[in-house]
Amino acid sequence: MGFLTWLSPRFIKQQIADIDAEHSEQPRSHAWVVIGVACLCLLLVHYGKYSSNFREILATLDAWLSMNGEWIRAYRTSEYRELIGYLWWGSIHLLGFILLPMLVIRYGLRQRLNEFGWQWGRVHEHWPGYFLLTLPIMVFAIIASFGPEFSRHYPFYDEAHRSGFDLVSWEIIYITQFIAVEFFFRGFLVNGLRPHFGSLSVAVMCLPYLMLHFPKLWPESFGAILFGFFLGVLALMSRSIWGGVFVHVAIALTMDLAALIQTKGLPQQW
């Protein structure tokens, strides 16, 4: 399958038609469970991801264990305070976007995780689609990195340039967050709603996925609409979330490294 085929609107329409042609005997209650759990997970991640929640929990544990404020003082004076905050941020994404949906899939819906994209599937057959989705954004990110607005936003972790430990630790947290996001949106939501909504499951997924990007720069939020749509279609075609993970990781690393090179430089200590 050539690259020109993937650029054809007729090809995309055919893939959507193929998705709608699939049938399932799952009860409609499954769709209600997926939507209800998705709402709770989105609430958890949105309000729970802030490091202020971690500080409150740490202070409460400090008081309960009669540590006389030792733990909270150690946190506030730590040179890795910001990184610890992002570790909490990544952990909440892991809990809300992977662990809780997986528990619901296995013990609530009584289905296998590979039915929700937690497998390699046919990613290798659709690599041109993922490549065409990734390349323009990577080029745009490199061009945008020359602007001051871009460098003020990326990397999110301000001390990523300080050392190899800081940079690698941050990127591991960042990549874990992308795995969580892909599983929740292109795995749990799309596959959970597909039996009843067909290709409209992709459209439903795009709404909260767009809203997830609202705090970011407006071009990134605008791009999330088409980006989410094509990743959703590709996830259903390949029966896997991992192509989307690789797309996100490639773009995120490009944006972070480009911003660092243009401003603070790469870490000197490894």
Protein Blocks (a to p, Z undefined) as FASTA:
>chain_A
ZZklmmpmklmmmmmmmmmmpccfbdfklmmmmmmmmmmmmmmmmmmmpmklmmmmmmmm
mmmnonnommmmmmmmpcklmmmmmmmmmmmmmmmmmmmmmmmmmmmnopafklnopagk
jmlmmmmmmmmmmmmmmmmmmmmmmpmklmmmpcfblklmmpmklmmmmmmmmmmmmmmm
mmmmmmmmmmmmmmmnmmmlmmmmmmmmmmmmmmmcfklmmmmmmmmmmmmmmmmmnopa
klmmmmmmmmmmmmmmmmmmmmnopafbZZ
